[in-house]
Amino acid sequence: MSPYGFGVVAVAVQHLIYALIEDWDRINDLLGENGRARLHSLVDRMRGAVTPVERAAAAHEVTKLLGDLLPHDDRVFADAGVRYASTAQLADLDLALVRLSDDVRLGGRPRGAKERILTNDWESAADLRERGHNPDVLGVIKLHRDDGSASVPTFQFDATGEPLDVVLRINLLLHAHRDPWGAADWWFSANVWLRERPVTLIGRAPDDELVAAAAAVVEG
């Protein structure tokens, strides 16, 4: 049985989620491939829950799963308990769930921001040019590598290979020509305004909403 028991409420699980994120490299190895797949499914259930009852039910399953797969004296449970007792103001659970979902999906966490960004789909600028696309349009993020090559995240293009207007607008706002890695990090990181990674909202959220979220970062 989970160290928290079956009467746990979702707010307590929030602290367990934070503890998992902070200690993920170690926990990742303990869970194994099957455990990670099950945790990913439950975290997605929490994210997609429509009612508090649905979220609490998924939260119960998270604690039970971790209780089954981890030693009952594992420090992640102690850290969550300390966090539950001492944290005065809770951070945003939805953002924490997005972060944990990404960590579980990727397995071991990449060691740096550049590695994390490059776990997403990209093509070389040279390959794009060979296919008749233009990665050199102002506003397209090109990630320059140490070997002199350039990697271009593919989310920036539509099915025909044309750069998406909303992406160009936002990349110009984020000064992607000066700081392409910083602009890419904005797209691939959970956003406090949008409560998702912006890259997942292209075509789902109104363009103006995405632009406003980027402008908020620039304006501070």
Sine and cosine of phi, psi and omega as CSV:
sin_phi,cos_phi,sin_psi,cos_psi,sin_omega,cos_omega
0.00,0.00,0.51,-0.86,0.04,-1.00
-0.88,0.48,0.59,-0.81,0.08,-1.00
-0.84,0.54,-0.38,0.92,0.00,-1.00
-1.00,0.03,-0.25,0.97,-0.04,-1.00
0.97,0.24,0.04,-1.00,-0.10,-1.00
-1.00,0.05,-0.12,0.99,0.00,-1.00
-1.00,-0.01,0.19,0.98,-0.05,-1.00
-0.89,0.45,0.59,-0.81,0.09,-1.00
-0.98,-0.22,0.34,-0.94,-0.12,-0.99
-0.87,0.50,-0.52,0.85,-0.04,-1.00
-0.90,0.43,-0.55,0.84,0.05,-1.00
-0.93,0.36,-0.62,0.78,0.02,-1.00
-0.89,0.45,-0.49,0.87,0.03,-1.00
-0.80,0.60,-0.69,0.73,-0.03,-1.00
-0.94,0.33,-0.54,0.84,0.09,-1.00
-0.91,0.41,-0.64,0.77,0.06,-1.00
-0.86,0.51,-0.71,0.70,0.01,-1.00
-0.88,0.48,-0.68,0.74,-0.01,-1.00
-0.90,0.44,-0.62,0.79,0.05,-1.00
-0.89,0.46,-0.70,0.71,-0.02,-1.00
-0.87,0.49,-0.71,0.71,-0.08,-1.00
-0.94,0.35,-0.44,0.90,-0.06,-1.00
-0.90,-0.43,0.44,0.90,-0.20,-0.98
-0.90,0.44,-0.62,0.78,-0.05,-1.00
-0.83,0.55,-0.65,0.76,0.01,-1.00
-0.96,0.27,-0.72,0.69,-0.04,-1.00
-0.89,0.45,-0.60,0.80,0.01,-1.00
-0.79,0.61,-0.70,0.72,-0.02,-1.00
-0.94,0.34,-0.57,0.82,-0.04,-1.00
-0.95,0.32,-0.55,0.83,-0.08,-1.00
-0.96,0.29,-0.58,0.81,-0.08,-1.00
0.97,0.25,0.17,-0.99,-0.09,-1.00
-0.88,0.48,-0.70,0.72,-0.03,-1.00
-0.92,0.39,-0.66,0.75,0.01,-1.00
-0.90,0.44,-0.63,0.77,0.03,-1.00
-0.90,0.43,-0.66,0.75,0.01,-1.00
-0.89,0.46,-0.67,0.75,0.01,-1.00
-0.92,0.39,-0.66,0.75,0.02,-1.00
-0.90,0.43,-0.66,0.75,0.01,-1.00
-0.86,0.51,-0.68,0.73,0.01,-1.00
-0.89,0.46,-0.67,0.74,-0.03,-1.00
-0.95,0.32,-0.63,0.78,0.04,-1.00
-0.89,0.45,-0.65,0.76,0.06,-1.00
-0.90,0.43,-0.57,0.82,0.08,-1.00
-0.90,0.44,-0.65,0.76,0.05,-1.00
-0.89,0.46,-0.68,0.73,-0.01,-1.00
-0.90,0.44,-0.61,0.79,-0.09,-1.00
-1.00,-0.02,0.03,1.00,-0.05,-1.00
-0.88,0.47,0.68,-0.73,-0.01,-1.00
-1.00,-0.01,-0.55,0.83,-0.06,-1.00
-0.86,-0.51,0.37,-0.93,0.08,-1.00
-0.85,0.53,-0.56,0.83,0.01,-1.00
-0.90,0.43,-0.68,0.73,0.02,-1.00
-0.90,0.43,-0.66,0.75,0.01,-1.00
-0.92,0.40,-0.65,0.76,0.01,-1.00
-0.90,0.43,-0.61,0.79,0.01,-1.00
-0.89,0.45,-0.70,0.72,0.04,-1.00
-0.91,0.41,-0.61,0.80,0.02,-1.00
-0.89,0.46,-0.66,0.75,0.06,-1.00
-0.85,0.53,-0.66,0.75,-0.02,-1.00
-0.93,0.38,-0.57,0.82,0.06,-1.00
-0.88,0.48,-0.75,0.66,-0.04,-1.00
-0.92,0.40,-0.61,0.79,0.03,-1.00
-0.91,0.43,-0.69,0.72,0.02,-1.00
-0.86,0.52,-0.74,0.67,-0.03,-1.00
-0.92,0.40,-0.59,0.81,0.06,-1.00
-0.90,0.43,-0.53,0.85,0.02,-1.00
-0.97,0.24,-0.57,0.82,-0.15,-0.99
-0.99,-0.11,-0.39,0.92,-0.05,-1.00
-0.94,-0.34,0.47,-0.88,0.11,-0.99
-0.84,0.54,0.62,-0.78,-0.08,-1.00
-0.92,0.39,-0.31,0.95,0.06,-1.00
-0.99,-0.16,0.26,0.96,-0.01,-1.00
-0.86,0.51,0.61,-0.79,-0.09,-1.00
-0.91,0.41,-0.34,0.94,-0.01,-1.00
-0.89,0.46,-0.55,0.83,0.03,-1.00
-0.95,0.32,-0.64,0.77,0.04,-1.00
-0.91,0.42,-0.67,0.74,0.01,-1.00
-0.89,0.46,-0.64,0.77,0.03,-1.00
-0.91,0.41,-0.61,0.79,0.01,-1.00
-0.91,0.40,-0.68,0.73,0.06,-1.00
-0.88,0.47,-0.67,0.74,-0.01,-1.00
-0.89,0.46,-0.66,0.75,-0.01,-1.00
-0.90,0.43,-0.59,0.81,-0.06,-1.00
-0.98,0.18,-0.46,0.89,-0.20,-0.98
-0.93,-0.37,-0.28,0.96,-0.07,-1.00
-0.98,0.18,0.87,-0.49,-0.06,-1.00
-0.98,0.18,-0.62,0.78,-0.05,-1.00
-0.79,-0.61,0.83,-0.56,-0.06,-1.00
-0.98,0.22,0.64,-0.77,0.15,-0.99
-0.98,0.21,0.03,-1.00,-0.11,-0.99
-0.97,0.24,0.88,-0.47,-0.03,-1.00
-0.90,0.44,-0.63,0.78,-0.03,-1.00
-0.87,0.49,-0.66,0.75,0.03,-1.00
-0.91,0.41,-0.64,0.77,0.03,-1.00
-0.89,0.46,-0.64,0.77,0.01,-1.00
-0.91,0.41,-0.64,0.77,0.07,-1.00
-0.87,0.49,-0.71,0.70,-0.02,-1.00
-0.89,0.46,-0.72,0.69,-0.01,-1.00
-0.92,0.40,-0.63,0.78,0.03,-1.00
-0.86,0.51,-0.66,0.75,0.03,-1.00
-0.91,0.41,-0.67,0.74,0.01,-1.00
-0.88,0.48,-0.70,0.72,-0.01,-1.00
-0.91,0.41,-0.68,0.73,-0.02,-1.00
-0.87,0.49,-0.60,0.80,-0.08,-1.00
-1.00,0.05,-0.11,0.99,-0.07,-1.00
0.98,0.21,-0.86,-0.52,0.06,-1.00
-0.94,0.34,0.62,-0.79,-0.04,-1.00
-0.96,0.28,0.75,-0.67,0.10,-1.00
-0.84,0.55,0.52,-0.85,-0.14,-0.99
-0.98,0.22,-0.37,0.93,-0.02,-1.00
-0.61,-0.79,0.19,-0.98,-0.04,-1.00
-0.87,0.49,-0.65,0.76,-0.04,-1.00
-0.90,0.43,-0.68,0.73,0.03,-1.00
-0.88,0.47,-0.66,0.75,-0.01,-1.00
-0.89,0.45,-0.69,0.72,0.00,-1.00
-0.88,0.47,-0.63,0.77,-0.08,-1.00
-0.99,0.16,0.02,1.00,0.18,-0.98
-0.97,0.23,-0.22,0.98,0.04,-1.00
-1.00,0.04,0.28,-0.96,-0.10,-1.00
-0.90,0.43,0.72,-0.69,0.05,-1.00
-0.47,-0.88,0.30,-0.96,0.14,-0.99
-0.72,-0.70,0.35,-0.94,0.05,-1.00
-0.96,0.28,0.51,-0.86,0.04,-1.00
-0.87,0.50,-0.59,0.81,-0.02,-1.00
-0.90,0.44,-0.69,0.73,-0.01,-1.00
-0.90,0.43,-0.64,0.77,0.02,-1.00
-0.89,0.46,-0.68,0.73,0.01,-1.00
-0.89,0.46,-0.63,0.77,0.00,-1.00
-0.89,0.46,-0.49,0.87,-0.01,-1.00
-1.00,-0.01,0.10,1.00,0.06,-1.00
1.00,0.00,0.10,1.00,0.06,-1.00
-1.00,0.03,0.29,-0.96,-0.05,-1.00
-0.85,-0.53,1.00,-0.08,0.03,-1.00
-0.98,0.22,-0.02,1.00,-0.07,-1.00
-1.00,-0.10,0.10,0.99,0.06,-1.00
-0.88,0.47,0.67,-0.74,0.03,-1.00
-0.87,0.50,0.83,-0.56,-0.01,-1.00
0.94,-0.35,-0.27,0.96,0.06,-1.00
-0.99,0.15,0.77,-0.64,0.02,-1.00
-0.96,0.29,0.82,-0.57,0.15,-0.99
-0.85,-0.53,0.85,-0.53,-0.07,-1.00
-0.99,-0.12,0.95,-0.31,-0.08,-1.00
-0.99,0.15,0.80,-0.60,-0.07,-1.00
-1.00,-0.06,0.24,-0.97,-0.02,-1.00
-0.90,0.44,-0.44,0.90,-0.02,-1.00
-1.00,0.07,0.09,1.00,0.03,-1.00
1.00,-0.06,-0.16,0.99,0.04,-1.00
-0.98,0.17,0.20,-0.98,0.01,-1.00
-0.79,-0.62,0.79,-0.61,0.06,-1.00
-0.98,-0.19,0.71,-0.71,-0.06,-1.00
-0.88,-0.48,0.92,-0.40,0.05,-1.00
-0.85,0.52,0.76,-0.65,-0.16,-0.99
-0.99,0.16,-0.22,0.98,0.02,-1.00
-0.88,0.48,-0.28,0.96,-0.10,-0.99
-0.97,0.24,-0.16,0.99,-0.13,-0.99
-0.88,-0.47,0.49,-0.87,0.10,-0.99
-1.00,0.09,-0.09,-1.00,-0.09,-1.00
-0.90,0.44,-0.39,0.92,0.00,-1.00
-1.00,0.00,-0.08,1.00,-0.03,-1.00
1.00,-0.07,0.07,1.00,0.03,-1.00
-1.00,0.10,0.64,-0.77,0.05,-1.00
-0.88,0.47,0.65,-0.76,0.02,-1.00
-0.96,0.26,0.71,-0.70,-0.06,-1.00
-0.86,0.50,-0.70,0.72,-0.04,-1.00
-0.90,0.43,-0.57,0.82,0.03,-1.00
-0.92,0.39,-0.69,0.72,0.03,-1.00
-0.88,0.47,-0.68,0.73,0.00,-1.00
-0.86,0.51,-0.72,0.70,-0.05,-1.00
-0.95,0.33,-0.66,0.75,0.00,-1.00
-0.89,0.46,-0.58,0.82,0.08,-1.00
-0.92,0.39,-0.64,0.76,0.07,-1.00
-0.86,0.51,-0.64,0.77,-0.06,-1.00
-1.00,0.09,0.08,1.00,0.00,-1.00
0.83,0.56,0.75,0.66,-0.05,-1.00
-0.88,0.48,-0.45,0.90,0.01,-1.00
-0.92,0.39,-0.45,0.89,0.03,-1.00
-1.00,-0.09,-0.57,0.82,-0.07,-1.00
-0.70,-0.72,0.95,0.31,-0.06,-1.00
-0.90,0.44,-0.57,0.82,0.01,-1.00
-0.92,0.39,-0.63,0.78,0.03,-1.00
-0.91,0.41,-0.64,0.77,0.03,-1.00
-0.91,0.41,-0.68,0.73,0.03,-1.00
-0.89,0.45,-0.62,0.78,0.01,-1.00
-0.89,0.46,-0.58,0.81,0.05,-1.00
-0.88,0.47,-0.70,0.72,-0.03,-1.00
-0.91,0.42,-0.59,0.81,-0.15,-0.99
-0.99,-0.16,0.07,1.00,-0.01,-1.00
-0.94,-0.34,0.53,-0.85,0.06,-1.00
-0.85,0.53,0.69,-0.72,-0.11,-0.99
-0.93,-0.37,0.76,-0.64,-0.08,-1.00
-0.91,0.42,-0.50,0.87,0.04,-1.00
-0.96,0.27,-0.72,0.69,-0.17,-0.99
-1.00,-0.01,-0.32,0.95,-0.02,-1.00
0.87,0.49,0.40,0.92,0.08,-1.00
-0.48,-0.88,0.14,-0.99,0.20,-0.98
-0.97,0.24,0.79,-0.61,-0.05,-1.00
-0.79,0.61,-0.58,0.82,-0.04,-1.00
-0.87,0.49,-0.48,0.88,-0.02,-1.00
-0.98,0.18,-0.18,0.98,-0.08,-1.00
-0.98,-0.19,-0.05,1.00,0.03,-1.00
-0.88,0.47,0.84,-0.55,-0.03,-1.00
1.00,0.09,-0.18,0.98,0.02,-1.00
-0.97,-0.26,-0.66,0.75,0.03,-1.00
-0.99,-0.17,0.45,-0.89,0.06,-1.00
-0.85,0.53,0.64,-0.77,0.00,-1.00
-0.82,0.57,-0.66,0.75,-0.04,-1.00
-0.89,0.46,-0.51,0.86,0.03,-1.00
-0.93,0.37,-0.65,0.76,0.05,-1.00
-0.92,0.39,-0.67,0.74,0.01,-1.00
-0.89,0.45,-0.66,0.75,0.01,-1.00
-0.89,0.45,-0.63,0.78,0.02,-1.00
-0.91,0.42,-0.61,0.79,0.05,-1.00
-0.94,0.35,-0.65,0.76,0.00,-1.00
-0.89,0.46,-0.58,0.82,0.01,-1.00
-0.88,0.47,-0.58,0.81,0.03,-1.00
-0.92,0.39,-0.70,0.71,-0.05,-1.00
-0.92,0.40,-0.64,0.77,-0.05,-1.00
-0.99,0.16,-0.21,0.98,0.02,-1.00
0.97,0.25,0.00,0.00,0.00,0.00
